Amino acid sequence: MGTCGPLENPEAPLWDHIELETLEALGTGTLAWDPDRDCLSPHIHVSTGLKADSADGRTSHLLAAQVQFIAELVIVEITSPSLTRPRQPSLFDVPLLTFDEQR
């Protein structure tokens, strides 16, 4: 993900939001358990083309969305090892995908 503005800390993740309407999208991601929040934690990468701007593209993480997709989805369930996404305080509290052999 990139930004057009100056970076306060080049090592920190960007949490900038933009709003996109009427677009074509393609995405991939993972679903893992967030043990800190006790809930499912999706991590989705999305690439979009803006129809009204000659398909000008954006690629980033999906932070939030209100969408109505007509989509084909392929979901692959991994039963072992357990996938979790605990937050890492040493990395700006970013949740990182981990594979836990203990569960």
N, C-alpha and C positions, 0 to 999 in steps of 0.2 A: 504494500500500500504506500502511496506517496501523498504528498501535500504540495500545494502551490505556495504556502507560506513558510516563514522561517521555523526551524525546529529548535525548541528549547533544549531538548536532550536527544541527540541522534540515536541513542541506545534504547530509549523508551518507546513502547508501542504507541501508535496513533489511534485516537478514539474519535477522530473527526467524523461528523455525520454529513451526508448529502442526501437529497431527496431526488428520486428518479421516477418518472411516470411514462407509461406507454413504451415499453421496451421489450426486447428479446433477451432472454437470459439462459445461461448454462452454468451449472454449479456442481460441485462435489463437496464431500465432507465426511465427518464421522459423528456418531452418537456415542457418548460415553457417560458414565455416572460421575456426578460431581459430589464427592463425599462431604465436602464442607457445607454444601447447601441441601444435600439429600434429595437431589433431583436429576433428571436427565439433562445433559449439557451438549447441545448441538454445536458443532464447529463447521461452518459452511463457507466455502470459497465460492464466489460468484463472479462471472464475467457477463457484462451487459452491453447491448448495443442500443443506443438511443435512436428510435425511429425518426424523430423530427430533426435530428442533427446529423444526417448522412451516416447513421450507424456509428457515431462517435462512441468509443468504447471506454468502459470503466471496469477495472478488476480489483477486487478487494475481499475482505471478510464481510459477511452479512452480520451486522450488529443487531438490527431489528427490522421487521418487515410486516406489512399488511398486504398480502398478495392474493390474487386469484389466478392460480396456474392451471392450465390444462397440460398435464405432464405425464411422462412415463418415468417411473422410478424403479431403480434396481436396488433392493436392500439385501445386503449380505449379513447374516447374523454370525458373529464370532462368539462361540460359547466358552472358549478357553484360549488364552488366559483372559481374565477380567480386564476390561478397559475402563479406566477411571480418568478423570480430568481434575486433579487437585490443583489449587492455586499455589503459585511459587512466590513467596514474599521476596526472595532474592532477585526475582525477575519482574519487578513492577506488578506483582500480584497476578500475573498472566496465568490462566489455567493451562497446564501442559498435559497432553495425552500420555498416559503411562499404561504399561502392561503388567498386571499383578499376577504372579504365579502362585501366590499364597492362597487365594480365594477358592 
